[in-house]
């Protein structure tokens, strides 16, 4: 899967053929969580609080780019 962003020790992926709501995957060595793009809330999985805080801070100014990528990979025209 394409990595959208890489942090120190974990990464963000936006995947094709994912179901709604639009979300991204936060993947680390001992966690994997799905984060809804619009609300930046974890909708499934496990995570570290430190990683989630870093991701929310990063994603809060990139929601449009994340949504654009999710639509590109998941909406059928």
PQR file with spaces between the fields and no chain letter, atoms N, CA, C, O and H, PARSE charges and radii, in Angstrom:
ATOM       1  N    UNK     1       0.839   -1.185    0.000 -0.4000 1.5000
ATOM       2  CA   UNK     1       0.000    0.000    0.000 -0.0000 2.0000
ATOM       3  C    UNK     1       0.882    1.246    0.000  0.5500 1.7000
ATOM       4  O    UNK     1       1.954    1.258    0.605 -0.5500 1.4000
ATOM       5  N    UNK     2       0.427    2.280   -0.675 -0.4000 1.5000
ATOM       6  CA   UNK     2       1.235    3.503   -0.723 -0.0000 2.0000
ATOM       7  C    UNK     2       1.257    4.216    0.633  0.5500 1.7000
ATOM       8  O    UNK     2       0.225    4.410    1.276 -0.5500 1.4000
ATOM       9  H    UNK     2      -0.444    2.270   -1.166  0.4000 1.0000
ATOM      10  N    UNK     3       2.450    4.592    1.033 -0.4000 1.5000
ATOM      11  CA   UNK     3       2.604    5.361    2.262 -0.0000 2.0000
ATOM      12  C    UNK     3       2.372    6.826    1.938  0.5500 1.7000
ATOM      13  O    UNK     3       3.024    7.391    1.060 -0.5500 1.4000
ATOM      14  H    UNK     3       3.288    4.434    0.510  0.4000 1.0000
ATOM      15  N    UNK     4       1.431    7.440    2.659 -0.4000 1.5000
ATOM      16  CA   UNK     4       1.110    8.847    2.444 -0.0000 2.0000
ATOM      17  C    UNK     4       2.097    9.731    3.201  0.5500 1.7000
ATOM      18  O    UNK     4       2.483   10.796    2.720 -0.5500 1.4000
ATOM      19  H    UNK     4       0.902    6.982    3.372  0.4000 1.0000
ATOM      20  N    UNK     5       2.501    9.282    4.383 -0.4000 1.5000
ATOM      21  CA   UNK     5       3.466   10.037    5.195 -0.0000 2.0000
ATOM      22  C    UNK     5       4.161    9.069    6.143  0.5500 1.7000
ATOM      23  O    UNK     5       3.566    8.088    6.588 -0.5500 1.4000
ATOM      24  H    UNK     5       2.188    8.416    4.773  0.4000 1.0000
ATOM      25  N    UNK     6       5.414    9.350    6.446 -0.4000 1.5000
ATOM      26  CA   UNK     6       6.192    8.516    7.354 -0.0000 2.0000
ATOM      27  C    UNK     6       6.633    9.361    8.551  0.5500 1.7000
ATOM      28  O    UNK     6       7.222   10.430    8.396 -0.5500 1.4000
ATOM      29  H    UNK     6       5.898   10.147    6.084  0.4000 1.0000
ATOM      30  N    UNK     7       6.337    8.859    9.732 -0.4000 1.5000
ATOM      31  CA   UNK     7       6.779    9.477   10.974 -0.0000 2.0000
ATOM      32  C    UNK     7       7.946    8.652   11.510  0.5500 1.7000
ATOM      33  O    UNK     7       8.309    7.637   10.915 -0.5500 1.4000
ATOM      34  H    UNK     7       5.858    7.991    9.859  0.4000 1.0000
ATOM      35  N    UNK     8       8.521    9.066   12.601 -0.4000 1.5000
ATOM      36  CA   UNK     8       9.586    8.292   13.229 -0.0000 2.0000
ATOM      37  C    UNK     8       8.954    7.084   13.928  0.5500 1.7000
ATOM      38  O    UNK     8       8.427    7.216   15.032 -0.5500 1.4000
ATOM      39  H    UNK     8       8.226    9.890   13.084  0.4000 1.0000
ATOM      40  N    UNK     9       9.004    5.929   13.303 -0.4000 1.5000
ATOM      41  CA   UNK     9       8.491    4.720   13.920 -0.0000 2.0000
ATOM      42  C    UNK     9       7.124    4.263   13.460  0.5500 1.7000
ATOM      43  O    UNK     9       6.693    3.175   13.841 -0.5500 1.4000
ATOM      44  H    UNK     9       9.432    5.822   12.405  0.4000 1.0000
ATOM      45  N    UNK    10       6.426    5.041   12.661 -0.4000 1.5000
ATOM      46  CA   UNK    10       5.145    4.604   12.129 -0.0000 2.0000
ATOM      47  C    UNK    10       4.830    5.368   10.852  0.5500 1.7000
ATOM      48  O    UNK    10       5.533    6.312   10.491 -0.5500 1.4000
ATOM      49  H    UNK    10       6.775    5.926   12.351  0.4000 1.0000
ATOM      50  N    UNK    11       3.764    4.951   10.170 -0.4000 1.5000
ATOM      51  CA   UNK    11       3.432    5.568    8.886 -0.0000 2.0000
ATOM      52  C    UNK    11       1.922    5.721    8.723  0.5500 1.7000
ATOM      53  O    UNK    11       1.131    5.116    9.447 -0.5500 1.4000
ATOM      54  H    UNK    11       3.193    4.185   10.463  0.4000 1.0000
ATOM      55  N    UNK    12       1.551    6.550    7.749 -0.4000 1.5000
ATOM      56  CA   UNK    12       0.161    6.770    7.373 -0.0000 2.0000
ATOM      57  C    UNK    12      -0.037    6.217    5.970  0.5500 1.7000
ATOM      58  O    UNK    12       0.741    6.508    5.061 -0.5500 1.4000
ATOM      59  H    UNK    12       2.194    7.041    7.161  0.4000 1.0000
ATOM      60  N    UNK    13      -1.082    5.416    5.803 -0.4000 1.5000
ATOM      61  CA   UNK    13      -1.429    4.895    4.483 -0.0000 2.0000
ATOM      62  C    UNK    13      -2.865    5.253    4.152  0.5500 1.7000
ATOM      63  O    UNK    13      -3.741    5.232    5.016 -0.5500 1.4000
ATOM      64  H    UNK    13      -1.713    5.180    6.542  0.4000 1.0000
ATOM      65  N    UNK    14      -3.093    5.581    2.890 -0.4000 1.5000
ATOM      66  CA   UNK    14      -4.442    5.725    2.345 -0.0000 2.0000
ATOM      67  C    UNK    14      -4.566    4.590    1.340  0.5500 1.7000
ATOM      68  O    UNK    14      -3.794    4.512    0.384 -0.5500 1.4000
ATOM      69  H    UNK    14      -2.381    5.599    2.188  0.4000 1.0000
ATOM      70  N    UNK    15      -5.535    3.714    1.557 -0.4000 1.5000
ATOM      71  CA   UNK    15      -5.629    2.494    0.772 -0.0000 2.0000
ATOM      72  C    UNK    15      -6.804    2.513   -0.208  0.5500 1.7000
ATOM      73  O    UNK    15      -7.819    3.171    0.019 -0.5500 1.4000
ATOM      74  H    UNK    15      -6.162    3.778    2.334  0.4000 1.0000
ATOM      75  N    UNK    16      -6.634    1.782   -1.284 -0.4000 1.5000
ATOM      76  CA   UNK    16      -7.723    1.615   -2.249 -0.0000 2.0000
ATOM      77  C    UNK    16      -8.654    0.509   -1.761  0.5500 1.7000
ATOM      78  O    UNK    16      -8.277   -0.327   -0.941 -0.5500 1.4000
ATOM      79  H    UNK    16      -5.810    1.247   -1.468  0.4000 1.0000
ATOM      80  N    UNK    17      -9.861    0.526   -2.278 -0.4000 1.5000
ATOM      81  CA   UNK    17     -10.901   -0.451   -1.955 -0.0000 2.0000
ATOM      82  C    UNK    17     -11.255   -0.464   -0.467  0.5500 1.7000
ATOM      83  O    UNK    17     -11.637   -1.503    0.071 -0.5500 1.4000
ATOM      84  H    UNK    17     -10.167    1.205   -2.944  0.4000 1.0000
ATOM      85  N    UNK    18     -11.130    0.685    0.195 -0.4000 1.5000
ATOM      86  CA   UNK    18     -11.546    0.816    1.589 -0.0000 2.0000
ATOM      87  C    UNK    18     -13.004    1.249    1.644  0.5500 1.7000
ATOM      88  O    UNK    18     -13.487    1.937    0.745 -0.5500 1.4000
ATOM      89  H    UNK    18     -10.820    1.529   -0.243  0.4000 1.0000
ATOM      90  N    UNK    19     -13.689    0.855    2.676 -0.4000 1.5000
ATOM      91  CA   UNK    19     -15.087    1.218    2.852 -0.0000 2.0000
ATOM      92  C    UNK    19     -15.201    2.569    3.547  0.5500 1.7000
ATOM      93  O    UNK    19     -14.253    3.037    4.177 -0.5500 1.4000
ATOM      94  H    UNK    19     -13.297    0.295    3.407  0.4000 1.0000
ATOM      95  N    UNK    20     -16.373    3.190    3.424 -0.4000 1.5000
ATOM      96  CA   UNK    20     -16.647    4.447    4.115 -0.0000 2.0000
ATOM      97  C    UNK    20     -16.775    4.166    5.605  0.5500 1.7000
ATOM      98  O    UNK    20     -17.060    3.034    5.997 -0.5500 1.4000
ATOM      99  H    UNK    20     -17.143    2.810    2.912  0.4000 1.0000
ATOM     100  N    UNK    21     -16.571    5.170    6.431 -0.4000 1.5000
ATOM     101  CA   UNK    21     -16.274    6.555    6.104 -0.0000 2.0000
ATOM     102  C    UNK    21     -14.824    6.704    5.636  0.5500 1.7000
ATOM     103  O    UNK    21     -13.978    5.863    5.939 -0.5500 1.4000
ATOM     104  H    UNK    21     -16.340    6.089    6.113  0.4000 1.0000
ATOM     105  N    UNK    22     -14.546    7.773    4.901 -0.4000 1.5000
ATOM     106  CA   UNK    22     -13.170    8.022    4.463 -0.0000 2.0000
ATOM     107  C    UNK    22     -12.221    8.053    5.665  0.5500 1.7000
ATOM     108  O    UNK    22     -12.476    8.741    6.654 -0.5500 1.4000
ATOM     109  H    UNK    22     -15.234    8.457    4.655  0.4000 1.0000
ATOM     110  N    UNK    23     -11.128    7.298    5.564 -0.4000 1.5000
ATOM     111  CA   UNK    23     -10.202    7.170    6.677 -0.0000 2.0000
ATOM     112  C    UNK    23      -8.806    6.871    6.155  0.5500 1.7000
ATOM     113  O    UNK    23      -8.607    6.591    4.973 -0.5500 1.4000
ATOM     114  H    UNK    23     -10.921    6.739    4.761  0.4000 1.0000
ATOM     115  N    UNK    24      -7.850    6.936    7.064 -0.4000 1.5000
ATOM     116  CA   UNK    24      -6.490    6.511    6.753 -0.0000 2.0000
ATOM     117  C    UNK    24      -6.038    5.518    7.819  0.5500 1.7000
ATOM     118  O    UNK    24      -6.635    5.415    8.890 -0.5500 1.4000
ATOM     119  H    UNK    24      -8.011    7.163    8.024  0.4000 1.0000
ATOM     120  N    UNK    25      -4.984    4.799    7.504 -0.4000 1.5000
ATOM     121  CA   UNK    25      -4.428    3.801    8.400 -0.0000 2.0000
ATOM     122  C    UNK    25      -3.175    4.369    9.061  0.5500 1.7000
ATOM     123  O    UNK    25      -2.293    4.899    8.386 -0.5500 1.4000
ATOM     124  H    UNK    25      -4.499    4.882    6.634  0.4000 1.0000
ATOM     125  N    UNK    26      -3.107    4.254   10.377 -0.4000 1.5000
ATOM     126  CA   UNK    26      -1.951    4.659   11.160 -0.0000 2.0000
ATOM     127  C    UNK    26      -1.296    3.352   11.612  0.5500 1.7000
ATOM     128  O    UNK    26      -1.867    2.615   12.416 -0.5500 1.4000
ATOM     129  H    UNK    26      -3.824    3.823   10.926  0.4000 1.0000
ATOM     130  N    UNK    27      -0.090    3.065   11.090 -0.4000 1.5000
ATOM     131  CA   UNK    27       0.508    1.748   11.287 -0.0000 2.0000
ATOM     132  C    UNK    27       1.882    1.881   11.940  0.5500 1.7000
ATOM     133  O    UNK    27       2.773    2.557   11.426 -0.5500 1.4000
ATOM     134  H    UNK    27       0.373    3.664   10.437  0.4000 1.0000
ATOM     135  N    UNK    28       2.025    1.226   13.069 -0.4000 1.5000
ATOM     136  CA   UNK    28       3.300    1.196   13.768 -0.0000 2.0000
ATOM     137  C    UNK    28       3.701   -0.241   14.047  0.5500 1.7000
ATOM     138  O    UNK    28       2.990   -1.165   13.653 -0.5500 1.4000
ATOM     139  H    UNK    28       1.301    0.676   13.487  0.4000 1.0000
ATOM     140  N    UNK    29       4.815   -0.445   14.714 -0.4000 1.5000
ATOM     141  CA   UNK    29       5.287   -1.806   14.952 -0.0000 2.0000
ATOM     142  C    UNK    29       4.360   -2.635   15.842  0.5500 1.7000
ATOM     143  O    UNK    29       4.324   -3.860   15.726 -0.5500 1.4000
ATOM     144  H    UNK    29       5.392    0.306   15.034  0.4000 1.0000
ATOM     145  N    UNK    30       3.608   -1.974   16.731 -0.4000 1.5000
ATOM     146  CA   UNK    30       2.707   -2.714   17.615 -0.0000 2.0000
ATOM     147  C    UNK    30       1.306   -2.104   17.667  0.5500 1.7000
ATOM     148  O    UNK    30       0.582   -2.297   18.644 -0.5500 1.4000
ATOM     149  H    UNK    30       3.637   -0.979   16.826  0.4000 1.0000
ATOM     150  N    UNK    31       0.923   -1.374   16.626 -0.4000 1.5000
ATOM     151  CA   UNK    31      -0.437   -0.853   16.545 -0.0000 2.0000
ATOM     152  C    UNK    31      -0.846   -0.662   15.089  0.5500 1.7000
ATOM     153  O    UNK    31      -0.004   -0.536   14.199 -0.5500 1.4000
ATOM     154  H    UNK    31       1.511   -1.217   15.832  0.4000 1.0000
ATOM     155  N    UNK    32      -2.153   -0.645   14.869 -0.4000 1.5000
ATOM     156  CA   UNK    32      -2.742   -0.367   13.561 -0.0000 2.0000
ATOM     157  C    UNK    32      -4.135    0.171   13.830  0.5500 1.7000
ATOM     158  O    UNK    32      -4.999   -0.545   14.335 -0.5500 1.4000
ATOM     159  H    UNK    32      -2.837   -0.748   15.592  0.4000 1.0000
ATOM     160  N    UNK    33      -4.350    1.435   13.492 -0.4000 1.5000
ATOM     161  CA   UNK    33      -5.639    2.067   13.744 -0.0000 2.0000
ATOM     162  C    UNK    33      -6.150    2.729   12.474  0.5500 1.7000
ATOM     163  O    UNK    33      -5.377    3.169   11.623 -0.5500 1.4000
ATOM     164  H    UNK    33      -3.648    2.017   13.082  0.4000 1.0000
ATOM     165  N    UNK    34      -7.479    2.788   12.370 -0.4000 1.5000
ATOM     166  CA   UNK    34      -8.129    3.520   11.288 -0.0000 2.0000
ATOM     167  C    UNK    34      -8.626    4.836   11.869  0.5500 1.7000
ATOM     168  O    UNK    34      -9.302    4.852   12.898 -0.5500 1.4000
ATOM     169  H    UNK    34      -8.107    2.431   13.062  0.4000 1.0000
ATOM     170  N    UNK    35      -8.286    5.944   11.203 -0.4000 1.5000
ATOM     171  CA   UNK    35      -8.646    7.277   11.679 -0.0000 2.0000
ATOM     172  C    UNK    35      -9.520    7.941   10.634  0.5500 1.7000
ATOM     173  O    UNK    35      -9.121    8.080    9.478 -0.5500 1.4000
ATOM     174  H    UNK    35      -7.737    5.931   10.367  0.4000 1.0000
ATOM     175  N    UNK    36     -10.715    8.352   11.040 -0.4000 1.5000
ATOM     176  CA   UNK    36     -11.630    9.026   10.119 -0.0000 2.0000
ATOM     177  C    UNK    36     -11.045   10.382    9.734  0.5500 1.7000
ATOM     178  O    UNK    36     -10.592   11.139   10.592 -0.5500 1.4000
ATOM     179  H    UNK    36     -11.039    8.239   11.979  0.4000 1.0000
ATOM     180  N    UNK    37     -11.059   10.680    8.442 -0.4000 1.5000
ATOM     181  CA   UNK    37     -10.430   11.905    7.949 -0.0000 2.0000
ATOM     182  C    UNK    37     -11.163   13.150    8.426  0.5500 1.7000
ATOM     183  O    UNK    37     -10.518   14.111    8.847 -0.5500 1.4000
ATOM     184  H    UNK    37     -11.427   10.065    7.744  0.4000 1.0000
ATOM     185  N    UNK    38     -12.478   13.163    8.374 -0.4000 1.5000
ATOM     186  CA   UNK    38     -13.230   14.388    8.717 -0.0000 2.0000
ATOM     187  C    UNK    38     -13.135   14.750   10.196  0.5500 1.7000
ATOM     188  O    UNK    38     -13.004   15.924   10.542 -0.5500 1.4000
ATOM     189  H    UNK    38     -13.002   12.383    8.032  0.4000 1.0000
ATOM     190  N    UNK    39     -13.201   13.737   11.074 -0.4000 1.5000
ATOM     191  CA   UNK    39     -13.237   14.012   12.515 -0.0000 2.0000
ATOM     192  C    UNK    39     -11.903   13.780   13.216  0.5500 1.7000
ATOM     193  O    UNK    39     -11.697   14.247   14.336 -0.5500 1.4000
ATOM     194  H    UNK    39     -13.307   12.783   10.793  0.4000 1.0000
ATOM     195  N    UNK    40     -10.993   13.054   12.554 -0.4000 1.5000
ATOM     196  CA   UNK    40      -9.704   12.656   13.122 -0.0000 2.0000
ATOM     197  C    UNK    40      -9.881   11.822   14.388  0.5500 1.7000
ATOM     198  O    UNK    40      -9.057   11.870   15.301 -0.5500 1.4000
ATOM     199  H    UNK    40     -11.161   12.674   11.644  0.4000 1.0000
ATOM     200  N    UNK    41     -10.972   11.056   14.426 -0.4000 1.5000
ATOM     201  CA   UNK    41     -11.241   10.139   15.523 -0.0000 2.0000
ATOM     202  C    UNK    41     -10.875    8.716   15.106  0.5500 1.7000
ATOM     203  O    UNK    41     -11.088    8.331   13.957 -0.5500 1.4000
ATOM     204  H    UNK    41     -11.642   11.017   13.684  0.4000 1.0000
ATOM     205  N    UNK    42     -10.334    7.948   16.023 -0.4000 1.5000
ATOM     206  CA   UNK    42     -10.048    6.539   15.755 -0.0000 2.0000
ATOM     207  C    UNK    42     -11.378    5.802   15.656  0.5500 1.7000
ATOM     208  O    UNK    42     -12.214    5.882   16.556 -0.5500 1.4000
ATOM     209  H    UNK    42     -10.161    8.261   16.957  0.4000 1.0000
ATOM     210  N    UNK    43     -11.564    5.079   14.546 -0.4000 1.5000
ATOM     211  CA   UNK    43     -12.806    4.331   14.362 -0.0000 2.0000
ATOM     212  C    UNK    43     -12.602    2.828   14.558  0.5500 1.7000
ATOM     213  O    UNK    43     -13.568    2.072   14.664 -0.5500 1.4000
ATOM     214  H    UNK    43     -10.885    5.013   13.815  0.4000 1.0000
ATOM     215  N    UNK    44     -11.345    2.405   14.604 -0.4000 1.5000
ATOM     216  CA   UNK    44     -11.063    0.986   14.814 -0.0000 2.0000
ATOM     217  C    UNK    44      -9.576    0.804   15.083  0.5500 1.7000
ATOM     218  O    UNK    44      -8.749    1.550   14.560 -0.5500 1.4000
ATOM     219  H    UNK    44     -10.560    3.019   14.518  0.4000 1.0000
ATOM     220  N    UNK    45      -9.241   -0.181   15.895 -0.4000 1.5000
ATOM     221  CA   UNK    45      -7.847   -0.566   16.068 -0.0000 2.0000
ATOM     222  C    UNK    45      -7.215   -0.086   17.361  0.5500 1.7000
ATOM     223  O    UNK    45      -7.872    0.443   18.258 -0.5500 1.4000
ATOM     224  H    UNK    45      -9.913   -0.787   16.320  0.4000 1.0000
ATOM     225  N    UNK    46      -5.910   -0.296   17.411 -0.4000 1.5000
ATOM     226  CA   UNK    46      -5.125    0.075   18.584 -0.0000 2.0000
ATOM     227  C    UNK    46      -4.094    1.127   18.183  0.5500 1.7000
ATOM     228  O    UNK    46      -3.741    1.248   17.010 -0.5500 1.4000
ATOM     229  H    UNK    46      -5.377   -0.725   16.682  0.4000 1.0000
ATOM     230  N    UNK    47      -3.622    1.877   19.156 -0.4000 1.5000
ATOM     231  CA   UNK    47      -2.679    2.967   18.884 -0.0000 2.0000
ATOM     232  C    UNK    47      -2.014    3.393   20.181  0.5500 1.7000
ATOM     233  O    UNK    47      -2.481    3.078   21.275 -0.5500 1.4000
ATOM     234  H    UNK    47      -3.909    1.779   20.109  0.4000 1.0000
ATOM     235  N    UNK    48      -0.923    4.111   20.034 -0.4000 1.5000
ATOM     236  CA   UNK    48      -0.322    4.742   21.210 -0.0000 2.0000
ATOM     237  C    UNK    48      -0.826    6.180   21.268  0.5500 1.7000
ATOM     238  O    UNK    48      -1.049    6.812   20.234 -0.5500 1.4000
ATOM     239  H    UNK    48      -0.543    4.367   19.145  0.4000 1.0000
ATOM     240  N    UNK    49      -1.000    6.678   22.453 -0.4000 1.5000
ATOM     241  CA   UNK    49      -1.492    8.058   22.598 -0.0000 2.0000
ATOM     242  C    UNK    49      -0.528    9.064   21.990  0.5500 1.7000
ATOM     243  O    UNK    49      -0.947   10.056   21.395 -0.5500 1.4000
ATOM     244  H    UNK    49      -0.820    6.166   23.293  0.4000 1.0000
ATOM     245  N    UNK    50       0.754    8.805   22.142 -0.4000 1.5000
ATOM     246  CA   UNK    50       1.762    9.712   21.583 -0.0000 2.0000
ATOM     247  C    UNK    50       1.659    9.751   20.061  0.5500 1.7000
ATOM     248  O    UNK    50       1.681   10.828   19.464 -0.5500 1.4000
ATOM     249  H    UNK    50       1.094    7.998   22.626  0.4000 1.0000
ATOM     250  N    UNK    51       1.549    8.593   19.435 -0.4000 1.5000
ATOM     251  CA   UNK    51       1.429    8.541   17.970 -0.0000 2.0000
ATOM     252  C    UNK    51       0.143    9.219   17.517  0.5500 1.7000
ATOM     253  O    UNK    51       0.155    9.973   16.544 -0.5500 1.4000
ATOM     254  H    UNK    51       1.531    7.718   19.919  0.4000 1.0000
ATOM     255  N    UNK    52      -0.967    8.962   18.207 -0.4000 1.5000
ATOM     256  CA   UNK    52      -2.232    9.581   17.819 -0.0000 2.0000
ATOM     257  C    UNK    52      -2.152   11.102   17.925  0.5500 1.7000
ATOM     258  O    UNK    52      -2.632   11.802   17.034 -0.5500 1.4000
ATOM     259  H    UNK    52      -0.977    8.350   18.997  0.4000 1.0000
ATOM     260  N    UNK    53      -1.567   11.618   18.976 -0.4000 1.5000
ATOM     261  CA   UNK    53      -1.438   13.071   19.132 -0.0000 2.0000
ATOM     262  C    UNK    53      -0.623   13.661   17.987  0.5500 1.7000
ATOM     263  O    UNK    53      -0.968   14.714   17.452 -0.5500 1.4000
ATOM     264  H    UNK    53      -1.177   11.049   19.701  0.4000 1.0000
ATOM     265  N    UNK    54       0.448   12.988   17.614 -0.4000 1.5000
ATOM     266  CA   UNK    54       1.290   13.453   16.512 -0.0000 2.0000
ATOM     267  C    UNK    54       0.520   13.432   15.190  0.5500 1.7000
ATOM     268  O    UNK    54       0.616   14.365   14.391 -0.5500 1.4000
ATOM     269  H    UNK    54       0.728   12.132   18.048  0.4000 1.0000
ATOM     270  N    UNK    55      -0.240   12.367   14.969 -0.4000 1.5000
ATOM     271  CA   UNK    55      -1.010   12.226   13.735 -0.0000 2.0000
ATOM     272  C    UNK    55      -2.121   13.266   13.654  0.5500 1.7000
ATOM     273  O    UNK    55      -2.317   13.880   12.605 -0.5500 1.4000
ATOM     274  H    UNK    55      -0.319   11.610   15.617  0.4000 1.0000
ATOM     275  N    UNK    56      -2.834   13.467   14.724 -0.4000 1.5000
ATOM     276  CA   UNK    56      -3.922   14.455   14.718 -0.0000 2.0000
ATOM     277  C    UNK    56      -3.365   15.845   14.438  0.5500 1.7000
ATOM     278  O    UNK    56      -3.953   16.603   13.667 -0.5500 1.4000
ATOM     279  H    UNK    56      -2.675   12.968   15.576  0.4000 1.0000
ATOM     280  N    UNK    57      -2.253   16.182   15.047 -0.4000 1.5000
ATOM     281  CA   UNK    57      -1.620   17.479   14.797 -0.0000 2.0000
ATOM     282  C    UNK    57      -1.233   17.615   13.323  0.5500 1.7000
ATOM     283  O    UNK    57      -1.492   18.646   12.702 -0.5500 1.4000
ATOM     284  H    UNK    57      -1.775   15.566   15.674  0.4000 1.0000
ATOM     285  N    UNK    58      -0.616   16.580   12.770 -0.4000 1.5000
ATOM     286  CA   UNK    58      -0.189   16.573   11.377 -0.0000 2.0000
ATOM     287  C    UNK    58      -1.393   16.610   10.425  0.5500 1.7000
ATOM     288  O    UNK    58      -1.419   17.409    9.489 -0.5500 1.4000
ATOM     289  H    UNK    58      -0.405   15.743   13.275  0.4000 1.0000
ATOM     290  N    UNK    59      -2.385   15.748   10.664 -0.4000 1.5000
ATOM     291  CA   UNK    59      -3.525   15.604    9.755 -0.0000 2.0000
ATOM     292  C    UNK    59      -4.484   16.790    9.806  0.5500 1.7000
ATOM     293  O    UNK    59      -5.194   17.045    8.833 -0.5500 1.4000
ATOM     294  H    UNK    59      -2.364   15.099   11.425  0.4000 1.0000
ATOM     295  N    UNK    60      -4.520   17.508   10.905 -0.4000 1.5000
ATOM     296  CA   UNK    60      -5.482   18.613   11.035 -0.0000 2.0000
ATOM     297  C    UNK    60      -5.272   19.695    9.981  0.5500 1.7000
ATOM     298  O    UNK    60      -6.214   20.416    9.652 -0.5500 1.4000
ATOM     299  H    UNK    60      -3.944   17.301   11.695  0.4000 1.0000
ATOM     300  N    UNK    61      -4.082   19.821    9.455 -0.4000 1.5000
ATOM     301  CA   UNK    61      -3.832   20.808    8.399 -0.0000 2.0000
ATOM     302  C    UNK    61      -3.726   20.159    7.023  0.5500 1.7000
ATOM     303  O    UNK    61      -3.367   20.817    6.046 -0.5500 1.4000
ATOM     304  H    UNK    61      -3.318   19.234    9.722  0.4000 1.0000
ATOM     305  N    UNK    62      -4.042   18.851    6.951 -0.4000 1.5000
ATOM     306  CA   UNK    62      -3.936   18.124    5.678 -0.0000 2.0000
ATOM     307  C    UNK    62      -5.194   17.336    5.344  0.5500 1.7000
ATOM     308  O    UNK    62      -5.144   16.409    4.536 -0.5500 1.4000
ATOM     309  H    UNK    62      -4.333   18.317    7.744  0.4000 1.0000
ATOM     310  N    UNK    63      -6.319   17.691    5.952 -0.4000 1.5000
ATOM     311  CA   UNK    63      -7.538   16.915    5.714 -0.0000 2.0000
ATOM     312  C    UNK    63      -7.957   16.943    4.250  0.5500 1.7000
ATOM     313  O    UNK    63      -8.426   15.931    3.730 -0.5500 1.4000
ATOM     314  H    UNK    63      -6.359   18.444    6.609  0.4000 1.0000
ATOM     315  N    UNK    64      -7.801   18.064    3.581 -0.4000 1.5000
ATOM     316  CA   UNK    64      -8.177   18.134    2.161 -0.0000 2.0000
ATOM     317  C    UNK    64      -7.322   17.213    1.316  0.5500 1.7000
ATOM     318  O    UNK    64      -7.842   16.508    0.451 -0.5500 1.4000
ATOM     319  H    UNK    64      -7.420   18.887    4.003  0.4000 1.0000
ATOM     320  N    UNK    65      -6.026   17.205    1.549 -0.4000 1.5000
ATOM     321  CA   UNK    65      -5.133   16.326    0.788 -0.0000 2.0000
ATOM     322  C    UNK    65      -5.444   14.860    1.076  0.5500 1.7000
ATOM     323  O    UNK    65      -5.443   14.039    0.158 -0.5500 1.4000
ATOM     324  H    UNK    65      -5.603   17.778    2.251  0.4000 1.0000
ATOM     325  N    UNK    66      -5.708   14.526    2.320 -0.4000 1.5000
ATOM     326  CA   UNK    66      -6.067   13.156    2.667 -0.0000 2.0000
ATOM     327  C    UNK    66      -7.377   12.753    2.012  0.5500 1.7000
ATOM     328  O    UNK    66      -7.499   11.646    1.488 -0.5500 1.4000
ATOM     329  H    UNK    66      -5.708   15.193    3.065  0.4000 1.0000
ATOM     330  N    UNK    67      -8.364   13.654    2.041 -0.4000 1.5000
ATOM     331  CA   UNK    67      -9.667   13.361    1.435 -0.0000 2.0000
ATOM     332  C    UNK    67      -9.536   13.215   -0.077  0.5500 1.7000
ATOM     333  O    UNK    67     -10.159   12.333   -0.667 -0.5500 1.4000
ATOM     334  H    UNK    67      -8.265   14.554    2.467  0.4000 1.0000
ATOM     335  N    UNK    68      -8.746   14.054   -0.699 -0.4000 1.5000
ATOM     336  CA   UNK    68      -8.528   13.970   -2.145 -0.0000 2.0000
ATOM     337  C    UNK    68      -7.910   12.628   -2.510  0.5500 1.7000
ATOM     338  O    UNK    68      -8.328   11.998   -3.482 -0.5500 1.4000
ATOM     339  H    UNK    68      -8.240   14.771   -0.220  0.4000 1.0000
ATOM     340  N    UNK    69      -6.931   12.189   -1.750 -0.4000 1.5000
ATOM     341  CA   UNK    69      -6.289   10.905   -2.019 -0.0000 2.0000
ATOM     342  C    UNK    69      -7.251    9.744   -1.779  0.5500 1.7000
ATOM     343  O    UNK    69      -7.274    8.791   -2.558 -0.5500 1.4000
ATOM     344  H    UNK    69      -6.592   12.701   -0.960  0.4000 1.0000
ATOM     345  N    UNK    70      -8.041    9.812   -0.716 -0.4000 1.5000
ATOM     346  CA   UNK    70      -9.003    8.748   -0.444 -0.0000 2.0000
ATOM     347  C    UNK    70     -10.018    8.651   -1.585  0.5500 1.7000
ATOM     348  O    UNK    70     -10.332    7.556   -2.049 -0.5500 1.4000
ATOM     349  H    UNK    70      -8.023   10.586   -0.082  0.4000 1.0000
ATOM     350  N    UNK    71     -10.526    9.796   -2.031 -0.4000 1.5000
ATOM     351  CA   UNK    71     -11.483    9.793   -3.149 -0.0000 2.0000
ATOM     352  C    UNK    71     -10.848    9.238   -4.417  0.5500 1.7000
ATOM     353  O    UNK    71     -11.473    8.451   -5.130 -0.5500 1.4000
ATOM     354  H    UNK    71     -10.271   10.686   -1.654  0.4000 1.0000
ATOM     355  N    UNK    72      -9.634    9.634   -4.700 -0.4000 1.5000
ATOM     356  CA   UNK    72      -8.937    9.173   -5.901 -0.0000 2.0000
ATOM     357  C    UNK    72      -8.831    7.643   -5.902  0.5500 1.7000
ATOM     358  O    UNK    72      -9.008    7.002   -6.939 -0.5500 1.4000
ATOM     359  H    UNK    72      -9.127   10.273   -4.122  0.4000 1.0000
ATOM     360  N    UNK    73      -8.549    7.080   -4.755 -0.4000 1.5000
ATOM     361  CA   UNK    73      -8.355    5.637   -4.665 -0.0000 2.0000
ATOM     362  C    UNK    73      -9.638    4.832   -4.486  0.5500 1.7000
ATOM     363  O    UNK    73      -9.653    3.633   -4.762 -0.5500 1.4000
ATOM     364  H    UNK    73      -8.405    7.600   -3.913  0.4000 1.0000
ATOM     365  N    UNK    74     -10.709    5.469   -4.029 -0.4000 1.5000
ATOM     366  CA   UNK    74     -11.897    4.712   -3.633 -0.0000 2.0000
ATOM     367  C    UNK    74     -13.189    5.048   -4.351  0.5500 1.7000
ATOM     368  O    UNK    74     -14.080    4.200   -4.391 -0.5500 1.4000
ATOM     369  H    UNK    74     -10.697    6.443   -3.805  0.4000 1.0000
ATOM     370  N    UNK    75     -13.342    6.208   -4.907 -0.4000 1.5000
ATOM     371  CA   UNK    75     -14.599    6.534   -5.564 -0.0000 2.0000
ATOM     372  C    UNK    75     -14.562    6.088   -7.012  0.5500 1.7000
ATOM     373  O    UNK    75     -13.613    6.371   -7.743 -0.5500 1.4000
ATOM     374  H    UNK    75     -12.618    6.897   -4.874  0.4000 1.0000
ATOM     375  N    UNK    76     -15.589    5.402   -7.404 -0.4000 1.5000
ATOM     376  CA   UNK    76     -15.676    4.912   -8.778 -0.0000 2.0000
ATOM     377  C    UNK    76     -16.503    5.874   -9.602  0.5500 1.7000
ATOM     378  O    UNK    76     -17.613    6.243   -9.218 -0.5500 1.4000
ATOM     379  H    UNK    76     -16.360    5.173   -6.810  0.4000 1.0000
ATOM     380  N    UNK    77     -15.961    6.276  -10.732 -0.4000 1.5000
ATOM     381  CA   UNK    77     -16.619    7.273  -11.558 -0.0000 2.0000
ATOM     382  C    UNK    77     -17.444    6.771  -12.617  0.5500 1.7000
ATOM     383  O    UNK    77     -18.036    7.552  -13.361 -0.5500 1.4000
ATOM     384  H    UNK    77     -15.060    5.976  -11.044  0.4000 1.0000
